[in-house]
Each structure stands twice: as C-alpha cells, then as structure tokens.
Amino acid sequence: MLASSSPRRLALLRRVGVEPDSVVAPEVDERVTPGELPRDHARRLALTKAQAVAAGEPERFVLAADTVVACGRRILDQTDDDAHARRALARLSGRRHRVWTAVAVVPPGGEPRLKTEMTQVRFKRLERDEIERYLESGEWRGKAGAYAIQGRAEAFVLALNGSYSNVVGLPTATTLALLRGTGWRQP
C-alpha cells in the first residue's frame, strides 16, 4: 500500500515493477517545526505518514515518503502561488541545493524501517525571463522547491550528484532495498 498522494511516486514505483494494491493519501500536518533540519523534517513526515496508514492496515506493507528541497538549512516547501515560486527559483538560481527524501516502510505486524537519500543539484544562473516562462508553465505547482526536474526545469540543472529518481520524489533503488529488507517480495 502506498501512503502518498504523489502521482510521481506511483509512476516511479510502476517503472520499477512495483504495483501498490492501493494508494491512500494520509492527512498529516506537514509544517516544519522550529529548528527542524531538512533531513529530520523529511524523516519525521515519512514515518508519520507510514504509521498513520499502517495503524488502520496492520496486515499490509505500507510505504510512505517525503521529499524536501533545501538550500543550506532552509527548507523550500511546496509552492502554492507565483510569488512563492518566484522566490524559491531565485534562491536556487546559480546555486547548489540538496534534495532529501525519506522512505518509510511498515511491514505487517512489524516495526517501521526508515532510509534517507540525499541528492545534490546545481542550477545554472536563471535569467528573469526564464523564471517567468517557467512560472507560466504551471509545472511548479505543488512541487517542493518550485520545480519538477522531470519537466522543463531539467534545463536548469548543470549538475546532479546522486539519485535522479530521488529528485523526482522517490529514490527507487533505496526504496526497493528497504522493501526487500522488511520481507516484501515482488510478485
């Protein structure tokens, strides 16, 4: 069972041959707590989501994840309006940032397991008109850091160190290893 509302996570799982028997979007408060670091934030949310769904489905494998884009200690959360997205893209312009994804699995009757993946991404310096054209595309809506690497924002990336699928929203190799480590077997 996938505890996520992200269509990208579902698509990534399907690309590696994993078909969740159901998808549930858990209701979780995703606000950052004071002083919370990006890695810790992703871990807390992934674990909270997995446990929330597993509480009602104790006989199933439950997989949850959370992805955080961060410049230093600053978390660039999901964007909801043009001004917010413009600020996030301006902050990423010409800089390196990190993408953290925490993946949590709760096996049937078992204890939760958690792994975290980090990918470093370097953006080119973005011109004002590039940012405006990207905003017009609407592709940034609901995306951490205001961009989708699997879309037009791929042209912003000068370098990537780590897992590409992590930046999309689910590190597939890490996820499969975690699932197998909890006793899940691919049908």
Phi, psi and omega in degrees: 000133179261121178262077183196145175262003185280117175294334179292321179295317179298316179297319179296318177299315181297325180296334179256018173083017178253120179245102178300142179287341174200161179232127180231133177263104182290147176271108183224137175287116186260011179294147178283134177277152181305129178079001183287129179279156183306313180299314181295323179297312180298317181296314181299315182291318179299315181294317179298316179297313181298315182292324179298317180284319182297332180300327179265354182224062187292347182258012182236156170284131178239128180244131176222158179209160173215137182244134181232133173257131184221137169255107186064233179269354184276125178272127176260097188283183180297137184268144183235351177210164184303316183296317179299313180296320179299316179297317181297314181294322177296322179293323181282338185303123176071013185233166170269148172216169181243143175244118179253130171233127174257137179240129179239138175232131172246111179280162179304122177065013185244178178275147179296147175238146187220135174227151181232137179239141177233134176235134176262133182236138176241122177270148170287168175288123183268131174283154181304319181291330176295316178298316182295319178296320179294319178298321179298331181292334182076359184296336183285343186302128177073011182257137175298132180076002177069026176210157176239110183297333182279005179237218183298332181292349175303329180290347178275344190272117175273324183209150178220126180238103182131205186276122176297316182295335175298318181291327176292327176143358178199112179288104190295318180296315178297319181296314179296320178296319179294315178301311181297325179293342178262004178100359178290139176236134181290126180294000000 
